[in-house]
Amino acid sequence: MVKFKWCEILLTLCLLCMLSACNGKSNKSDYPYSIHVFHSQENQLTGRLYLPDGHTDSDPIVILVHGDGAMDSTANGFYLPIIQSLLSENIAAFSWDKPGVRQSQGHWLTQSMMQRAAEVKDVISYLKRNGYEYNPIHLLGFSQASWVFAHLYDEPNIDSMILVGGAANWLAQSQYSMWIRLLEEEKIDANDMQAIAKIKELSQQEYHLIKTGYDHYLSSPLHQHPFMSDPIADEARFNFIRNNIDADVHEGFSQLTVPMLAIFGDSDIHVDIEHSQLAFATAYASSMSSKANLVQVTIPNASHSLLKPELPFDALFSIEKQHFAPDAIETIVNWLTRQHPGDAQ
């Protein structure tokens, strides 16, 4: 496991915040798109369709599925180098502002993973009704999108899935995050089995606290334990976690009938990639579909989002292709083109 100091984690968080502000002034105009307004459940949402020249009804469309956070249709500019690489291979891309972001109605923190999956289904229906009935549809999701994908096993209009840095189980992921944090705070050693057992115990106690409700959670003395972080201050965030804390991929992934590429960065400090890889493989092995094959790839010297672990200063202003780890974007695009040989050029 690659260790990071907390100052590096804080620097990454600052980078993401600055990207949100700075990428609005970047080269977005270099990526031609059309605006699309559609409805999902009770919300009117706004999306963008990036369509390459010469795109026909046999060429693929990739639907980008967000991870956590208040993401606009470009994930604050992060998607743009990926989209450009897709366009160069005659692959279209569609993404949208999360509910409550920019022009989209609602609020993403009120959503369950099942509701987020329903949103993806509504996007597919919208595209099929509006001139893209015959185009192959692929999903490209990030991190938390794994739990969205797990609710899409009954959607017949998906040709394949690509998952970047996917997590398998919410509670296990929470335990891993606590372990990483305590390592960086130098409160435990990596091989301290007693500490690992205590992390599991505390995580289970916190799980039950979260289930009981916000007031009871805030008043609990559990937060005083030296291993615990500060309690969740934002009640909306708390409720989002409470609604999704049971998320797990196994049941959904075991019913998938499409191929999946699961791609990870070897320097991921947010997701336990070994746990995810084992969970994904176990779930896919349970599938009865001959088309449900799983390919798992680990990209060297890549972070959770497949960026290089150490980014130069210019990444604060605009994420470019050179900021991604070598072969990261190429692995995604090459896998997609192999799904439809002769279609994407």
DRENNUKE-534847 format. One record per residue (C-alpha): z negated, x, y. Coordinates in steps of 0.5 Angstrom, whole numbers, plus 500, padded with zeros to 3 digits. Layout:
BEGIN
ZXY;...
! end
This chain:
BEGIN
500500500;502502507;496502512;496501519;491501524;489495528;492498534;498498531;497491529;495489536;502493539;506488534;503482537;504484544;511486542;512479539;509476546;514480550;520478546;518471547;519472555;524478555;529476550;530470554;534475559;537478554;544478551;544471548;551469552;554474547;553469541;557463542;554456540;554449541;548445542;546439537;541434538;539430532;533426529;528428524;522423522;520421529;522427533;529428537;530436536;535440539;539445535;544451536;550451531;554458531;561458529;565463528;573463529;577461524;571457520;574452515;571447511;570451505;566457509;559457508;553455513;547458513;541454516;535458518;528456517;522458521;516462519;509460523;509460530;512456536;519458535;525456539;532456535;533464536;526466534;525469541;531473540;529475533;535472529;541474534;543480530;542477523;547471526;552476529;552479522;553472519;559471524;562477522;563475515;566468517;559465516;556460521;549459522;545453524;537453527;533449532;527449536;521447533;518440535;514441541;518448543;523447549;527441548;525439542;520433541;513433537;509438536;510443530;502444529;502437526;507438521;505439513;510443509;513437506;514434513;518441515;522440508;524433511;526436517;531441513;534435509;535432516;539438518;543438512;544430513;546431520;551437518;554433513;555427517;558431523;564434520;561439515;561435509;564440504;561446507;557450502;550450505;545456504;538457507;535463510;527462511;522467513;515468511;511461511;518458509;517459502;512453502;518449506;523451500;518449495;519442497;526442497;527442489;530435490;535436495;542437492;546439498;543447498;547452494;542458495;536460498;534467501;527468503;524474507;517476506;515469503;508468501;506464495;499461495;496460502;489461499;491468496;494470502;488468506;484473502;489478502;489478510;482479510;482485505;487488510;483487516;477489513;480496511;483497518;476496521;473501516;468496513;471497506;474501501;481499498;478500491;471497492;471491487;464488490;468487496;474484493;469479489;465478496;472477500;474471494;467468495;467468502;474465502;473460497;467458502;471458508;476453504;471448503;468448510;475447513;476441508;470438511;472438518;472442525;465440527;462442521;466448520;464451527;457450526;457453520;453460519;458463515;462466521;456470522;457474515;460481517;466480513;468474517;473474523;471469529;472462527;478458529;478456536;484452537;483445534;490444533;491450529;485448525;488442523;495445521;491450517;487444514;493440512;497446509;491450506;493448499;500450499;503454493;510455491;509454483;511447482;516447487;520453485;519452478;524445479;529449483;536449481;539454486;539462486;534465490;534472494;527474495;527480500;521484502;519490506;515495503;511496509;509488510;502488512;502480512;504478505;501481499;508482496;506484489;503477488;509474491;514477487;510476481;508468483;516467484;518470478;513466474;515460477;523461476;522463469;519456468;526453471;530449466;536450470;541455468;543456476;536458478;536465478;532469482;533476485;528480488;529486493;524491496;527494503;524501504;521502511;521495513;516491516;514483514;520481518;524487515;524491522;523498522;515499522;515503528;520500533;522504540;520501547;527498548;525493542;521490547;527487551;531485546;531486538;538489536;541490529;539498529;531495530;532493523;530497517;537500514;540495509;536489511;541485514;546488510;543486503;542478506;549478508;552481502;548477497;551471501;558473501;557474493;555467492;562464495;567470493;574469497;571464502;567468507;572474509;
! end
